[in-house]
Amino acid sequence: MKVVISVDMEGVCGVASWVQVSPPEFGGLVNGTEYQAARERMTLEAAAAAEGALMGGATDVLVNDSHDTMRNLIPELLPQGVRFTSGNDKPLSMVQGVQEDGVGALLFVGYHARAGSPRGPLAHTWNGFIRNVRVGGIDTGEYGLNALVAGHYDVPVVFACGDDVAMAEITAELGEGVVTVAVKEGLSTYAAIHLHPAEAQRRIREGAEQAVRAAQNAQPYTTRWPAPCQLSFDHQARADACARVPGVTRVDAVTVGWSSENAYHLFQTFRMLATVAGVRLNG
């Protein structure tokens, strides 16, 4: 069975600041010390999940770098034999690879809570100006969007690790069948209590093995299609721009809506509107 691991950085053990997750050329420290440390822990958590997946019976593991520039993984720290993707121009973005034949499970590593979540370290959805995403009447985050895309290809999410707020949200939306590992307890947007990195990696390895062993009984995540979708922003000018897109309607001052016939359409429409909404707010 093939397994895909989608690895983000905000939910990684030890991370609680935007400085830590920003490469130097995009706002990190001048020497990149904190980013480099977070980058290494991100890779080691992905490696632990890959090791667990292989122990659980996976025959092929693809690790998909899913954070920011999507050029963060340190390949030499990954287990030999795994494949990995890098680069941010991927058709399925954070879950690139789930469309491959034979993929039977998707694992989330380093995931964070959705935008607006109290106590969620670095909680956001996709970028800094999306306030909320709603699909089929359910508020969701990156985890929900990615799970729906995977479900489009009949691939279930079986494992997730990150902060405790994100893990609670994932359990509530995707179901208790998803094995979750909280590597830190959120105190606020910019503070958390963390496990020791070695302990976090041990728990991830064990959780991933358990999840992959039981993957044949997991069900892909979906909703009732066609589904009503809404996207809310931090400023009405972003909704102004999106409301001009054919098929998109204005819901309120900062929210637009549309209907999607499947998860692939939902995801690509969401990505397009997120791009369109990136307008200058000073005219």
N, C-alpha and C positions, 0 to 999 in steps of 0.2 A: 504494500500500500504506500502511495506517495503522501507526503505530508508537507503542508506549507506553513511556515512560521512568519507572521507579520510582526516586526519588531519596531516599536516606537521608542522614544527616549524619555518623555516627561514622567512616565510611570516607573522608571527604573529606580532601584534602591539608591539612596544618597542624593537624589535630585530634588531640589525644591526652589530653584531660581531659573529665570529665563537666561541668565548669564551662562549657566551650566550647559544649556542645550543649544546655545548659539555658536556656530563656528566663528573664529576670529574675524573673518571677512564679512560676517553678517551681524556684528554687534557683540561678540564675545570678548573676553579679556584680550588685551593686546598680545599676550604670549599664549593665550589659549589653554592655560593650565587647567582650569576647571572643566572646560569643554573636553579636553583630552581625557581627563579622569572619567567623566560621564560616558564618553564614547567607549572607553575600555570596559566599564561595567555593563553598558548596553550590550556589547559584543559577548561578554562572558555570560550574561543572562540568556541571550539567544543560544549560545553554545550549550548551556545547561539544558535548555528546552530541547535542542536537537539531540543531545545525548539521551535524554529521557525518552524522546520519540523513538529513537533507534532501539533502545532497550525494550520499548513497548511493542515492537514488531514492525516499525516503519522500514521500508526497503529503500526509500528515496526521500531525502529531506531538502527542501528549497527554503532558504532564509531570505526573506524580502525586506530590505532596508526601507523603512516606512516613515522616517523622520526628516522633516524639513527638506534639505537638499537631496536626501536619500543617498548620501555618500558618506555615511558615518561609520559603518562597520569596519572592523580591523580583521581582514580575512584570515590572517595567520593565527588568530585566536579561536577560529571556528574548528570544529572537529574535521579531520580529513575525511573526504568522501561526500561532504554536503555540497550543494550548489548554493549560490547567493546571487541576488540581483542588486544593482545599484543604478542610480540615476533617476531623476524625478519626472521624466517624460514617459511614463508607463501607462498603457491603456486602462489598466485596472488599479493603478496607483498603489495603495497600501496593501491590496490583496492580489497583486500580480502573481500569476501562477495557479490560481484556483481553477482556471479554465483548462488546464492540462488534463489529458486523459489519465485516469487512474488515481486522481487525488481523492483521498477519503477523509481528510481531516484538516481543519485550519486551527492554528494556535495563535493567540495574541500574547505578546511579550512587551512589557513596558507601557501598558495602556493607562490612560488617564480618564477622569470623569468628564462629562459633557459640560458645555458652557453654562455658567451660572450656578454650578453645584457648590453649595456652601461646604467649606472644609476640604474641598478637593484640591490637592496641590497642582498648580498650573492648569486648572480646569479650563478647557476651551473646546471648541469644535472647529477643526480645520485651520482657522486663522484667528486673528484678534478681533474681527469685527462681526462675525456671525454670532447672534445672541441665542438662536434656537433653531432646531430642525424638527419638524413634526411629520411623521409618515403614518397614514392610517389612523390619525388621532393620538398617536403616541409620541411624546417628546423623546428624542434620542441623540446620540453622539456619534463619534467616529466608529465606535464598536458596533452600533446598530446598523449604520450604513454599510459597513464592511461585511457584517454577518448576512445582510440581505443580498449583497452581491454574490457572496459565496453560495448562498442558498439558491441563487439563480442557476448555478452550475451543480446543484445537488450536493454541495459540500457543507457539512456541519461544523460549527465552532465547538470544539471539545475542551479547550483549555484557555485560561486567561490569567495573567499576573500583572500587578501594578499596585496602585494605592487602594486602600480599603473602601473609599467612596466609589471608585470606579468598579471594584469587584461587586459591591452591593448593587450598583446600577445594572451591571451585566447579568447578574443572577435574576434580578427582577424582570428584565426584558427578555433575555434569551433562555431563562429557565435554570432550574437547579441541577440539570444534567451536565452543565458546564463546570468542570473542575477549576476552581479559582484559588489563587495564592496571593495574599496581600503581603507585599514586601515592605510596606510602610503604612503608618497611620497618619492621616491628614490632620493637622492642627488648624491650618488656614490655607489661603491661596499660596503663601510663600513659606510654609513651615510644615515639618512632618517629623515623626519619630520613626527611625529606620531600623530594620534588622541589620546585623552585620552582613556585608556582601556575601561572604562564604555561606552563611546560613540561608540567605535569600536564594542563592544558586542551588543549594542542596534541596530546598523545598520545591523550587521550580523543576528540577530534574525529576524528583519523585512524582510531582503532580502531573508532569507531561507524560511520564511513563504510564501512570494510572489512566490518564485520559485516552491515550492512543490505544491501550489494551482494550478499552471499552468502546472504541470509536464505531465499531460495526453496528452498535445499537443506538447511535446518536441520530437525531433527526435534523435536517437542514432548517434554518430559520427562514420564515417567510411571513407574509401578511396577505390580506385579501386584495387581489388585483382585479381591476385597476384601483389604485390607491390615491386618495387626496394627499397632496404634499404641500408643506408650507416652509418658508425660509424667512427668518426674522434677522434684522441687522441692528447695528448700533446707531444708525443715522438714516433719516428719510431719503437723503440723496442716493443712497445705495438702492433703496427700493424704487426710486424714480427711474434709475437706469435699467433695473431688471424688469420693470413693468412694461418696457418697450419691446421686450422679446416676445415674438408670436407665441401664443398659447399660455402665456403667463399673465395672471391677473393680480390686481392690487387688493389686498385683504384689509390692511390698515396702514397707518403712516409709515411703519418700518417693516411691514410683512408683505410678501408676495406668495401666490399659490399657483399650483398647476396639478394636473393629473398624470400619473404614470401607469402604463400598462404592464410594466414589469420592473424588476430591480435594476436591470442594466440601463433602461431609460431613465429611471430615477437618478442613478448615480451620475450618468453623463450630464443630465440636466442640472443636477446640483453643482457639479464641477464647473459647468459653463456659467451658471449664475454667480457662483463664488468669484469667478474671474471678472465678469461684467460688473459686479458690485465693487470691485477694487478701484473706484473712481476717486479723483481728487475732490476733497471736501471743501476746498477753498476756491472752487470755480476755475 
